[in-house]
Amino acid sequence: MLTKRGLRGAFLVAVFATSGMVAQAGWLDGINVFRKNRVDTLLITGNFGRSRVLAELAQDKRKHPILLISPEANGQDELFFMPTRPEAEPLPQDKFIGFIEFLKPGRVIVLGDANFVPTRYVEQLARSNVSTIVINSEDWAKNAEALGRILGYQGLAKLYAGYVTKLDMAQGGAIESDAQAAPATLPPAPMMAPGSMMVAPMVVE
């Protein structure tokens, strides 16, 4: 069960330690991943403006890989493993938990509520033996603060706020609705599938 923790209610923390599935050979053996060193942290989030920018900013600094979930019009999801920006490997939806257990991350951080990462994926993590932290405030500024504290990245929230402002201006408005702009039940609009990086290094003057 997910329970609320500190950081001013910004996120929910769930640490799951139960028996999990065994990763299958074949397709998983062929995926292009780096496994010489164990992955410390895997970030999982939806392919939406605010969530993807936050994940990519964290990756740019801490080099954590990202698993991006992109909803499709047919009701299915496209999954993309992003070991680095802007590289992305398509991942079959039914290989989600098997791939994560194959990767053997020290922990998984899920960014966003069910509008960003569908509940079925969090439930699969709960049934596995993967330690998982869920950060799911409706306020993405708080999500950025929480992620920055967990990763030891003090400037993440401030940097993230700057990128969100620039994206809002470039797209003529909020890049997706949040609790302050629309009902919480209204899902955000997905971004294009990864093929290029969402963010580039900002020039500090």
C-alpha positions in Angstrom: 0.0 0.0 0.0 1.2 3.5 -0.8 1.4 5.8 2.2 2.1 9.5 2.4 5.5 10.6 3.6 7.2 14.0 4.3 8.5 16.7 2.0 5.3 18.7 2.6 3.1 16.0 1.1 4.9 16.3 -2.2 5.2 12.6 -2.9 4.2 9.2 -1.9 6.9 6.7 -1.0 6.4 3.0 -1.5 9.2 0.4 -1.0 8.2 -2.9 -2.3 10.1 -6.1 -1.3 8.2 -9.2 -2.4 8.9 -12.1 -4.7 9.1 -11.0 -8.4 9.1 -12.4 -11.9 12.2 -13.8 -13.5 13.4 -11.9 -16.5 13.1 -13.9 -19.7 15.9 -14.6 -22.1 15.7 -13.9 -25.8 14.4 -10.4 -26.4 15.9 -9.1 -23.2 19.3 -10.5 -24.1 19.2 -8.5 -27.3 18.3 -5.1 -25.9 21.1 -2.6 -26.1 21.7 -1.7 -22.4 24.8 -1.1 -20.4 25.3 -3.6 -17.6 28.9 -3.4 -16.7 27.9 -1.4 -13.7 24.6 -1.8 -11.9 22.1 0.9 -12.5 21.7 2.9 -9.3 18.3 4.6 -10.2 15.8 4.1 -12.9 13.3 6.9 -13.5 9.9 6.0 -14.9 7.4 8.6 -16.1 4.9 9.5 -18.8 5.7 11.1 -22.1 4.2 14.5 -21.2 5.8 17.9 -21.0 6.3 18.5 -17.3 7.1 14.9 -16.4 9.5 14.3 -19.3 11.4 17.5 -18.8 11.9 16.8 -15.1 13.2 13.3 -15.8 15.6 14.5 -18.6 17.0 17.3 -16.4 17.7 14.7 -13.7 19.3 12.4 -16.2 21.4 15.2 -17.6 23.0 15.7 -14.2 22.9 12.3 -12.6 23.0 10.0 -15.7 20.1 7.9 -14.5 18.3 6.0 -17.3 14.6 6.7 -18.0 11.7 4.4 -18.9 9.1 6.6 -20.7 5.5 5.5 -21.0 3.6 7.1 -24.0 -0.1 6.4 -24.3 -1.5 5.8 -27.8 -5.0 6.5 -29.3 -5.7 2.8 -29.4 -5.6 2.5 -25.6 -2.2 0.8 -25.6 1.1 2.3 -24.4 4.4 2.6 -26.2 7.4 2.2 -23.9 10.8 3.7 -24.5 14.0 3.0 -22.6 16.3 6.0 -22.6 19.8 5.1 -21.4 21.0 8.5 -22.4 19.5 11.6 -24.1 18.3 11.5 -26.8 18.8 7.7 -27.5 15.7 5.6 -27.0 15.0 1.9 -27.4 11.3 0.8 -28.0 10.2 -1.7 -25.3 7.2 -4.1 -25.7 4.5 -3.2 -23.2 4.3 -6.8 -21.9 8.0 -6.8 -21.2 7.8 -3.9 -18.7 8.5 -5.7 -15.4 10.7 -8.3 -17.0 12.9 -5.7 -18.4 13.2 -3.8 -15.1 14.2 -7.0 -13.3 16.7 -7.8 -16.0 18.2 -4.3 -15.6 18.3 -4.8 -11.8 18.3 -1.1 -10.7 19.1 -0.3 -7.1 15.8 1.6 -7.0 13.0 2.8 -9.3 11.6 6.3 -9.0 8.1 6.8 -10.5 7.3 10.4 -11.5 3.6 11.4 -11.6 0.2 10.1 -10.6 -2.0 7.7 -12.6 -2.5 10.3 -15.3 1.3 10.1 -16.1 2.1 6.5 -15.1 -0.9 4.2 -15.2 -1.7 2.3 -12.0 -1.1 -1.1 -13.7 2.6 -0.4 -13.9 2.9 0.7 -10.3 1.0 -2.5 -9.3 3.5 -4.6 -11.3 6.4 -3.0 -9.4 4.5 -3.6 -6.1 4.5 -7.4 -6.9 8.1 -7.4 -7.8 11.2 -7.2 -5.6 12.2 -3.8 -6.9 12.5 -1.0 -4.4 10.2 1.8 -5.6 9.7 5.4 -4.7 6.5 7.1 -6.1 6.5 10.9 -6.4 3.0 11.9 -7.4 2.0 15.4 -6.3 -0.3 17.2 -8.7 2.0 20.2 -8.2 5.1 19.5 -10.4 7.1 22.1 -8.7 6.8 20.0 -5.5 7.7 16.9 -7.5 10.8 18.6 -8.7 11.7 19.5 -5.1 11.1 16.0 -3.9 13.2 14.4 -6.7 16.0 16.9 -6.1 16.2 16.0 -2.4 16.1 12.2 -3.2 18.9 12.5 -5.8 20.9 15.1 -3.9 20.5 17.5 -6.7 20.0 20.8 -4.9 19.4 23.0 -8.0 17.0 20.7 -9.8 13.7 22.5 -8.7 15.0 25.9 -9.7 16.4 24.7 -13.1 13.1 22.8 -13.7 11.0 25.9 -13.1 13.1 27.8 -15.7 12.5 25.1 -18.3 8.8 24.9 -17.7 8.5 28.7 -18.1 10.4 28.6 -21.4 8.2 25.7 -22.6 5.0 27.5 -21.7 6.1 30.6 -23.6 7.2 28.6 -26.6 3.9 26.7 -26.8 1.7 29.7 -26.1 0.4 28.5 -22.8 0.7 25.7 -20.2 2.2 22.6 -21.7 -0.4 20.6 -19.9 -3.1 21.1 -17.3 -2.5 20.8 -13.7 -4.6 20.9 -10.5 -4.6 24.7 -10.6 -5.7 25.0 -14.2 -8.2 22.2 -14.8 -9.9 19.3 -13.0 -7.4 16.7 -11.7 -9.3 14.0 -13.7 -8.4 15.7 -17.0 -5.3 13.8 -18.4 -2.5 15.8 -20.0 -1.7 15.5 -23.7 1.2 13.3 -24.5 4.3 14.5 -26.3 5.8 13.0 -29.5 7.7 9.8 -29.1 11.4 10.4 -28.1 13.7 10.9 -31.0 15.3 14.0 -29.8 16.0 15.5 -26.4 13.3 17.6 -24.8 15.8 19.8 -23.0 19.2 21.3 -23.9 21.8 22.8 -21.5 20.7 26.3 -20.5 23.2 29.1 -20.8 24.0 30.6 -17.4 24.9 34.2 -17.7 
